[in-house]
Amino acid sequence: MVVVTDDLVLAMFSQDKRWYRGRVLKVTEALSGLVVEVLYIDYGNVESVPLTKYDRLFAPTFATFYGL
């Protein structure tokens, strides 16, 4: 999967293991694989998320409607 800065994603928040909307701020490589720094757009917090704990959103109208 190709990961690009500013992608809209669903990412699992580590504290409650629930999925939230986010925007990719940065992609880095760690020993365990790619890590995505995500801004949770509904709450404003930022977290580094392993590639296995996120998924891309593919609806452009979703981004337009919510002003992302």
Phi and psi in degrees as GROMACS dihedral restraints (atoms count N, CA, C in turn):
[ dihedral_restraints ]
;  ai    aj    ak    al  type     phi  dphi    fc
    3     4     5     6     1   -86.1    20    10
    4     5     6     7     1   130.0    20    10
    6     7     8     9     1  -115.5    20    10
    7     8     9    10     1   128.2    20    10
    9    10    11    12     1  -129.4    20    10
   10    11    12    13     1   141.9    20    10
   12    13    14    15     1   -55.0    20    10
   13    14    15    16     1   140.1    20    10
   15    16    17    18     1    79.6    20    10
   16    17    18    19     1     1.6    20    10
   18    19    20    21     1   -60.3    20    10
   19    20    21    22     1   144.3    20    10
   21    22    23    24     1   -90.2    20    10
   22    23    24    25     1   133.6    20    10
   24    25    26    27     1  -138.7    20    10
   25    26    27    28     1   165.9    20    10
   27    28    29    30     1  -106.6    20    10
   28    29    30    31     1   127.6    20    10
   30    31    32    33     1  -130.1    20    10
   31    32    33    34     1   142.5    20    10
   33    34    35    36     1   -82.5    20    10
   34    35    36    37     1   122.1    20    10
   36    37    38    39     1   -77.9    20    10
   37    38    39    40     1   131.0    20    10
   39    40    41    42     1   -66.8    20    10
   40    41    42    43     1   -26.3    20    10
   42    43    44    45     1   -73.9    20    10
   43    44    45    46     1   -39.3    20    10
   45    46    47    48     1  -121.7    20    10
   46    47    48    49     1    -0.1    20    10
   48    49    50    51     1    59.8    20    10
   49    50    51    52     1    29.0    20    10
   51    52    53    54     1  -106.7    20    10
   52    53    54    55     1   158.9    20    10
   54    55    56    57     1   -94.6    20    10
   55    56    57    58     1   134.8    20    10
   57    58    59    60     1  -135.4    20    10
   58    59    60    61     1   157.5    20    10
   60    61    62    63     1   -72.3    20    10
   61    62    63    64     1   141.9    20    10
   63    64    65    66     1  -151.1    20    10
   64    65    66    67     1   172.1    20    10
   66    67    68    69     1  -128.1    20    10
   67    68    69    70     1   134.3    20    10
   69    70    71    72     1   -73.3    20    10
   70    71    72    73     1   122.7    20    10
   72    73    74    75     1   -94.3    20    10
   73    74    75    76     1   -36.4    20    10
   75    76    77    78     1  -159.5    20    10
   76    77    78    79     1   147.9    20    10
   78    79    80    81     1  -120.8    20    10
   79    80    81    82     1   126.8    20    10
   81    82    83    84     1  -129.6    20    10
   82    83    84    85     1   160.3    20    10
   84    85    86    87     1  -106.3    20    10
   85    86    87    88     1   128.6    20    10
   87    88    89    90     1  -116.5    20    10
   88    89    90    91     1   174.9    20    10
   90    91    92    93     1   -60.1    20    10
   91    92    93    94     1   -32.6    20    10
   93    94    95    96     1   -85.5    20    10
   94    95    96    97     1    -3.5    20    10
   96    97    98    99     1   126.7    20    10
   97    98    99   100     1  -163.7    20    10
   99   100   101   102     1   -72.0    20    10
  100   101   102   103     1   141.5    20    10
  102   103   104   105     1  -124.6    20    10
  103   104   105   106     1   133.5    20    10
  105   106   107   108     1  -110.2    20    10
  106   107   108   109     1   125.2    20    10
  108   109   110   111     1   -86.2    20    10
  109   110   111   112     1   119.3    20    10
  111   112   113   114     1  -115.8    20    10
  112   113   114   115     1   135.0    20    10
  114   115   116   117     1   -96.0    20    10
  115   116   117   118     1   117.3    20    10
  117   118   119   120     1   -76.6    20    10
  118   119   120   121     1   106.6    20    10
  120   121   122   123     1   -69.2    20    10
  121   122   123   124     1   -21.8    20    10
  123   124   125   126     1   -86.6    20    10
  124   125   126   127     1   -14.6    20    10
  126   127   128   129     1  -125.4    20    10
  127   128   129   130     1   -21.6    20    10
  129   130   131   132     1    89.3    20    10
  130   131   132   133     1    -2.7    20    10
  132   133   134   135     1   -88.2    20    10
  133   134   135   136     1   160.1    20    10
  135   136   137   138     1  -123.3    20    10
  136   137   138   139     1   141.4    20    10
  138   139   140   141     1  -150.3    20    10
  139   140   141   142     1   147.1    20    10
  141   142   143   144     1   -86.3    20    10
  142   143   144   145     1   127.2    20    10
  144   145   146   147     1  -124.2    20    10
  145   146   147   148     1   128.9    20    10
  147   148   149   150     1   -64.8    20    10
  148   149   150   151     1   152.6    20    10
  150   151   152   153     1   -56.0    20    10
  151   152   153   154     1   -26.1    20    10
  153   154   155   156     1   -76.5    20    10
  154   155   156   157     1    -8.9    20    10
  156   157   158   159     1  -112.8    20    10
  157   158   159   160     1    26.7    20    10
  159   160   161   162     1  -150.5    20    10
  160   161   162   163     1   160.7    20    10
  162   163   164   165     1  -145.9    20    10
  163   164   165   166     1   147.4    20    10
  165   166   167   168     1   -78.6    20    10
  166   167   168   169     1   150.6    20    10
  168   169   170   171     1   -99.4    20    10
  169   170   171   172     1   133.8    20    10
  171   172   173   174     1  -112.7    20    10
  172   173   174   175     1    16.6    20    10
  174   175   176   177     1  -105.0    20    10
  175   176   177   178     1   102.5    20    10
  177   178   179   180     1   -60.7    20    10
  178   179   180   181     1   -31.8    20    10
  180   181   182   183     1   -67.5    20    10
  181   182   183   184     1   -29.6    20    10
  183   184   185   186     1   -59.1    20    10
  184   185   186   187     1   -45.6    20    10
  186   187   188   189     1   -67.4    20    10
  187   188   189   190     1   -42.3    20    10
  189   190   191   192     1   -66.7    20    10
  190   191   192   193     1   -45.5    20    10
  192   193   194   195     1   -61.2    20    10
  193   194   195   196     1   -40.2    20    10
  195   196   197   198     1   -94.2    20    10
  196   197   198   199     1     7.7    20    10
  198   199   200   201     1    68.3    20    10
  199   200   201   202     1    33.8    20    10
